[in-house]
C-alpha cells in the first residue's frame, strides 16, 4: 500500500483510508475500521508492504482507482455520518 490517511474515530476503532494496489496489482482504495489495539501493528505492516487489511479490523468499503469514488464517500456519509477526504 502506498498511502494511509487517518479519517475518524468510530466507536472502538479508527477509520483509515488506505490507497495502493490490491493483491492482483490493480490500483485500489480501502476504508478500514482498525481496532484501536491493533493500530500500531496495522501502521507498521501497511507501510512495509502488502498485508491482509482484514486482520486489523473491518473494511467498510473499497473500490478500484487511486481516489475514493463519490459512491464510497456517500456510503460513509449515509451509514456513519462521516465527511471523508
N, C-alpha and C positions, 0 to 999 in steps of 0.2 A: 504494500500500500504506500501511496506517496504523500498523502496529506490527511491530517487529522485536525478537526476543529471541535472544540467543546461548544455545545449548543445550550444545554439547560440541565437543571436538576429536576428529576421527576420521581417523587416518592423516595424509594431507597436506591435509586440508580442515577447515573449520569448519562445524558444523551450526547453522543458524538456523531459527527458527520465524518465518514471515512471515504476518501476518494482514492482510486487506484485502479488495479486490474483484478478481474476475477480469476478463478483457477484455470480458465481457458484463454487468458490473455486479453480479454475484452475490457475496455475502459468501463468502469462502473462506480456507482456511489452506494453507500450504505448508511442509514441512520441506525445506530446501535445504542441500545439502552444497556449500559455496562453496570454490573453490580459494583457498588462502592468498594467492597472488599477486594475486588479483582482489578481495580483501576490501574494500579502501578504495573502489574503484570501485563495488562492489556496494552498500556502505553509502550512498554518495553518491547513486547513481541510485535506489535503492529509497525513500529518504527524500524524494526530489524528485518522485516520481510514478510513473506507470506505466512498467514495463520488462519485458523478457522475462527472467525469472529463469534460464532455461536457459543463457544466455550466460555465467553466472558459475560454473556447476558443474552438479550433478545434483539434480533434485527427487526425493527419496527417496519421498515420499508426499504427497498433497494431498487435500483434500476440501472440501465445502461446509459453511458455518456459521462462526460467529465464533470458536469454540473447536475444537481438535482433538478428533476422536471417540475413543472408547475403543478402537476397532479400530485407528486410526492409532497410538495410543500402544502398544498391544500389539504391533503390527508392528515398531516401532522397538525395543522391548524384546526381542522374539524374534530379530530379524535382526541387531541391532547391540549388544544388551545395554545399552540406554540407558533410563534412567528419565527421562521427559520431564515438562514442565510441563503 
